[in-house]
């Protein structure tokens, strides 16, 4: 059955609620979300209008406020950004250095390039995935961007064989996905409740 606008509004509301409750134990989170799902299902009409659904969701309350109240009720501190997140952002932004550095030190051959890619993924992505702040979708997005940047560096350096005249272009093009990953993660950090750790 095709989803209506009302269905999408309810889905968005419940997704936001799950995000706001992410710091609670899984059983508590499921219990609260289930209660809201049941309440919404009981109060929805068969052919409800978008305006009616919006009004009902407004009456239920802002998911951010509900999440704060739930954390307070269960004595759970909100998960915020910390040194791990800041370090992850710095390493992602500096990842091109780890791509280019080994190639310059070890030579422009495949060994140097492979070492650069390995270092980039080991340092940047490991820190990213260790974080408990960002959601899986945020981590997947950043991983895709870092992968794209790494692949771009690899291709451009192979094509131009480290020519000095091209190095600026290589860095500029290859840096863009890494900057995009940091911007994305910083914006998401703000929305998920942590203060932005790095401004780009």
ABEGO torsion letter per residue (X at the ends): XBBBAAAAAAAAAAAAAAAAAAABBAAAAAAAAAAAAAAAAAABBABBBAAAAAAAAAAAEBAAAAAAAAAAAAGBBBBBBBAAAAAAAAAAAAAAAAAAAAAAAAEABAAAAAAAAAAAAAAAAAAAAABAABBAAAAAAAAAAAAAAAAAAAAAAAAAGGBAAAAAAAAAAAAAAAAAAAAAAAAAAAAAGBBBABBX
